[in-house]
Amino acid sequence: MLGDFQEIIKQALAEDIGPGDLTTWAVVAPDTPACARILAKEAGIVAGLPVAARVFASLDTDVRFSPQIRDGAKVSRGDTLALVEGRAETLLSGERVALNFLRHLSGIATRTAGLVQAVASYRARIVDTRKTTPGLRVLEKYAVRVGGGHNHRFALYDGVLIKENHIRVAGGIGQAVSLARVRVPHTLKIEVEVTNRRELDEALETGADIILLDNMSPDEMREAVEVVNGRCLLEASGGITEETVVAVAKTGVDLISVGALTHSVRALDISMDIEILTPPV
């Protein structure tokens, strides 16, 4: 499910249009009928069509947005993603915001799909992180799912992940996990970040449910998999790229988290061509 994103669209339109689209007001006659075709200009995985549709509907409920494919579809250069019909001023005013969402989310889905495909022969699942664009997390994590990836915790309130600074403040891994066991519901899993074999052993002794292997080499990850031997889940994290993800997956870890899925993804090239509709004589 995509969830509620209306407020995100509202803010994006307010940012882009403000009190009015000056150029469209100046050069386009009111109520001019038009249609538009949203096109892929390169191959990729599409995500965000419901968001683009909502952008235009937020400006004018009479706009007809007709998707030609579904989110998650693989497209080639020149493929039509959607047809949009309505007043020219609505299509022009909503074009950039709709495309910004569609391009960005499709870029996330495309990169995610590439990593998922690369490790398809291994047990590891590709997961995202909290390294998202402020205000866009619900959409970006949706795009990860569209691309075949999985979501890590959504925010600080729905999961326990004890990281390096938590461990320092708490006084050690054992102390941090013990405090968490007492203070959080028994239904929540507790994950601990480790950077070396000593910390791994300590996290195991405390009964951590998940251990995050932070910036470890494949050899260190492989050793961790052997030591843990299925007693908890292992997550690999830290600078993992398309060039290194297979080597990480081969170690036998359960999860591979990739912040770059959302924090530095390249947008998919998508455009919109508008034509004026000539009224019948």
C-alpha positions in Angstrom: 0.0 0.0 0.0 1.1 3.5 -0.8 -0.4 5.2 2.2 -1.5 8.8 2.6 0.5 11.3 0.5 -2.0 14.1 -0.1 -0.2 16.5 2.1 3.1 15.9 0.3 1.4 16.8 -3.0 -0.2 19.8 -1.5 3.1 21.2 -0.3 4.8 20.4 -3.6 2.1 22.3 -5.6 2.2 25.2 -3.2 6.0 25.4 -3.6 5.9 25.3 -7.4 2.7 27.2 -8.2 2.3 29.5 -5.2 -0.3 32.2 -6.0 -0.5 31.2 -9.6 1.3 29.9 -12.8 2.3 33.2 -14.3 3.5 31.9 -17.6 0.4 29.8 -18.3 -1.9 32.6 -17.2 -0.1 35.0 -19.6 0.0 32.8 -22.8 -2.8 30.2 -22.5 -6.5 31.0 -23.1 -8.7 29.8 -20.2 -10.5 26.4 -20.6 -8.4 25.4 -23.7 -8.9 21.6 -24.0 -5.7 19.6 -24.2 -4.3 16.1 -23.9 -0.8 14.9 -22.9 1.3 11.8 -23.2 3.7 10.8 -20.4 6.7 9.0 -22.0 9.7 7.0 -20.8 12.9 8.4 -22.4 15.0 5.5 -21.2 14.5 1.9 -19.9 13.6 1.4 -16.3 11.0 0.4 -13.7 8.1 2.8 -13.3 6.9 3.9 -9.8 4.6 6.8 -8.9 1.8 6.8 -11.4 -0.9 7.1 -8.6 1.1 10.1 -7.3 1.2 11.8 -10.7 -2.5 11.2 -11.1 -3.2 12.8 -7.7 -1.2 15.9 -8.6 -3.5 16.7 -11.6 -6.6 15.7 -9.6 -5.6 18.1 -6.9 -5.6 20.9 -9.4 -8.8 19.9 -11.2 -11.0 16.9 -10.4 -12.2 16.9 -14.1 -8.8 15.8 -15.4 -8.7 12.3 -16.8 -5.5 10.4 -16.0 -5.3 7.1 -17.8 -2.3 4.9 -16.9 -1.2 2.7 -19.8 0.9 0.5 -17.4 1.0 -0.3 -13.7 3.7 0.7 -11.2 6.4 -1.9 -11.2 6.3 -2.4 -15.0 9.5 -2.5 -17.0 9.5 0.0 -19.7 11.7 0.9 -22.7 12.5 4.2 -24.3 9.5 5.7 -26.0 6.9 3.7 -24.1 3.7 5.6 -23.0 3.2 5.6 -19.3 -0.1 7.5 -19.1 -2.5 9.7 -21.0 -3.8 12.9 -19.4 -6.7 14.9 -20.7 -8.1 18.2 -19.4 -7.7 21.9 -19.5 -4.4 23.0 -20.9 -3.7 25.3 -17.9 -4.1 22.4 -15.5 -1.8 20.1 -17.5 0.9 22.8 -17.8 0.7 23.8 -14.1 0.9 20.3 -12.8 3.4 19.0 -15.3 6.6 19.6 -13.4 5.4 18.4 -10.0 3.9 15.3 -11.5 7.1 14.5 -13.4 9.4 15.3 -10.5 7.6 12.6 -8.4 7.4 10.1 -11.2 11.0 10.5 -12.3 12.4 10.3 -8.7 10.3 7.4 -7.6 11.0 5.5 -10.9 14.7 6.1 -10.4 14.5 4.5 -6.9 12.4 1.5 -8.2 14.9 1.0 -11.1 18.0 1.0 -9.0 16.3 -1.3 -6.4 15.3 -3.7 -9.1 18.8 -3.9 -10.4 20.2 -4.8 -7.0 17.4 -7.3 -6.3 18.1 -9.0 -9.7 21.8 -9.1 -9.0 21.3 -11.1 -5.8 18.4 -13.2 -6.9 20.4 -16.4 -6.6 21.2 -15.8 -2.9 19.3 -15.7 0.3 19.9 -12.0 1.0 17.0 -9.5 0.7 17.7 -5.9 -0.4 16.3 -3.4 2.2 16.3 0.4 2.4 17.3 2.7 5.3 16.1 6.0 6.9 18.4 8.0 4.6 15.5 9.4 2.8 14.6 12.8 1.5 12.9 14.8 4.3 9.2 14.7 3.9 9.2 12.0 1.1 9.9 8.9 3.1 6.5 7.3 2.6 6.8 7.7 -1.2 10.5 6.6 -1.4 9.9 3.5 0.7 6.9 2.7 -1.5 9.2 3.0 -4.6 11.7 0.5 -3.0 8.9 -2.0 -2.7 7.8 -1.4 -6.3 11.3 -2.3 -7.3 11.2 -5.6 -5.5 13.1 -4.5 -2.4 12.0 -4.5 1.3 11.5 -1.8 3.9 13.6 -1.6 7.0 12.0 0.2 9.9 10.0 3.2 8.8 11.1 5.6 11.5 12.6 5.8 15.0 9.2 4.8 16.6 8.7 1.4 15.0 11.9 -0.5 15.6 14.9 -0.8 17.9 18.3 -0.4 16.2 21.1 0.1 18.7 23.9 1.9 16.9 27.4 3.0 17.8 26.4 6.2 19.6 23.6 4.5 21.5 26.2 1.9 22.7 28.6 4.7 23.8 25.9 6.5 25.7 24.5 3.4 27.3 27.9 2.1 28.4 28.3 -0.9 26.1 26.4 -3.4 24.0 25.3 -5.6 26.9 24.0 -2.6 28.9 22.2 -1.2 25.8 20.4 -4.5 24.9 19.5 -5.1 28.6 17.9 -1.7 28.9 16.0 -2.2 25.6 14.7 -5.6 26.7 13.2 -4.0 29.8 11.8 -0.9 28.2 10.3 -1.9 24.8 7.5 -4.4 24.1 8.4 -8.0 23.9 6.9 -8.0 20.4 9.7 -5.9 19.0 12.9 -7.3 17.7 16.2 -5.7 18.9 18.9 -5.0 16.4 22.5 -4.2 17.3 25.2 -2.6 15.1 28.7 -4.2 15.4 32.0 -3.4 13.6 34.3 -6.3 14.6 34.4 -9.9 15.9 34.5 -8.8 19.6 31.4 -6.8 19.3 29.7 -9.6 17.3 30.4 -12.0 20.2 29.0 -9.6 22.7 25.9 -9.0 20.7 25.3 -12.7 20.4 25.8 -13.2 24.2 23.1 -10.5 24.9 20.6 -12.3 22.7 20.2 -9.7 20.0 17.5 -10.7 17.4 19.4 -9.0 14.5 23.0 -8.0 14.2 24.0 -5.3 11.7 27.5 -5.8 10.3 28.7 -2.3 9.7 31.3 -1.7 7.0 32.8 -5.2 7.3 34.7 -6.9 4.5 33.2 -9.9 2.7 35.7 -12.1 4.6 34.6 -10.6 7.9 30.9 -11.1 7.0 31.5 -14.7 6.0 33.1 -15.4 9.4 30.2 -13.7 11.1 27.8 -15.9 9.2 29.7 -19.0 10.4 29.9 -17.8 14.0 26.2 -16.9 14.2 25.1 -20.1 12.5 21.5 -19.1 12.3 21.0 -17.9 15.8 19.9 -14.5 14.6 19.5 -12.5 11.4 22.5 -10.8 10.0 22.3 -7.5 8.1 25.2 -6.1 6.0 25.4 -2.4 5.6 27.9 0.3 4.6 28.7 1.6 1.2 27.3 -1.3 -0.7 27.0 -0.7 -4.5 26.1 -2.6 -7.7 29.8 -3.6 -7.9 30.0 -5.1 -4.5 26.5 -6.4 -3.7 27.0 -9.9 -5.2 30.2 -10.4 -3.1 28.2 -9.4 0.0 25.3 -11.7 -0.9 27.7 -14.6 -1.4 28.7 -14.4 2.3 25.3 -15.7 3.4 23.9 -12.7 5.2 20.2 -12.4 5.4 19.7 -8.7 4.7 21.7 -6.1 2.7 20.7 -2.5 3.5 21.6 0.2 0.9 21.1 3.8 1.8 21.9 4.9 -1.8 18.6 3.5 -2.9 17.0 6.7 -1.6 19.7 9.2 -0.7 21.6 9.5 -4.0 19.5 7.8 -6.7 19.4 9.2 -10.3 16.0 10.1 -11.6 14.6 8.1 -14.5 14.2 10.3 -17.7 10.5 10.8 -18.2 8.8 13.6 -20.2 5.3 14.8 -21.0 4.1 16.1 -24.4 1.0 18.2 -24.5 -1.2 18.8 -27.6 -4.2 21.1 -28.0 -7.5 19.4 -28.8 -9.4 20.9 -31.7 -13.1 21.1 -30.9 -15.3 19.2 -33.5 -16.9 21.5 -36.1 
